[in-house]
Amino acid sequence: MSQTELKSLDDARRYSQELEARRAQDELPPRWAQVAKRITLIILLGAALLAYYLLDKMQEAVSLLK
């Protein structure tokens, strides 16, 4: 790690602003990650609904056999 020399109050303010800007960039996930997350959740929701529908239809078919 490199040492930062702060010789004046302006240097300290500038350094603080740079750190704040870096933190703001680091905290935001990339746009593609948000899109991938949303697509994954939609696919999982669709799969859950399809599984529920198929289980319901299988239950109806089994109840007809009795």
N, C-alpha and C positions, 0 to 999 in steps of 0.2 A: 504494500500500500504506500502511496506517495503522500508526503506531508504537504499540507497546504499552508502557505504563509499568508496570514491576515495582518496587513500592516496598518489598515485604517478601518474605520467603521463602514465605509462604502464597500471595501473588500468583503467584509463579513456579511453585509446585506446581499451583495451579489452572489456570494457563495451559498447563502441560505436560499435565495431564489432558485439557483441552479439545482440544489438538492430537492427542493419542493417540485420543480418541473420534472426531474427524473422519477420521483416517487409517483407522480400523477401518471406518467407514461407506463411505469412498471405495473401499476394496479389494474389498468384496463386490459382485459383479455383481447387478443387479436379478433378482428371481425370474423375471420373464417371459423374460429372456435365457437363463437356465438351461433353462427349459422349451422355448424355441424351439430351443436347441442340441440338446437330447435328441431332439426330434421330427425335426429335420433329419438327425441321425445315423441314426435308425431308418429314415427314408425312403431315405437313401442306401444303407444296408445292404440293404433290400428291393430296390432297383433293381439293385444289384450281383448279388444272388442270382438275380433274374429274368433279367438279361443272361447270367449263367453258364448257367442252364437253357436259355435259347433258343439259345445258341451250341452247347451239347451236342446239342440236338435237330436243329439244322441240320447239324451234323457227321454225325449218324446218317443223316439224309436223303441227304446227298451221298454217303456211303459205300454206300448202297443203289443209287445210280445207276451205280456203277462195276462 
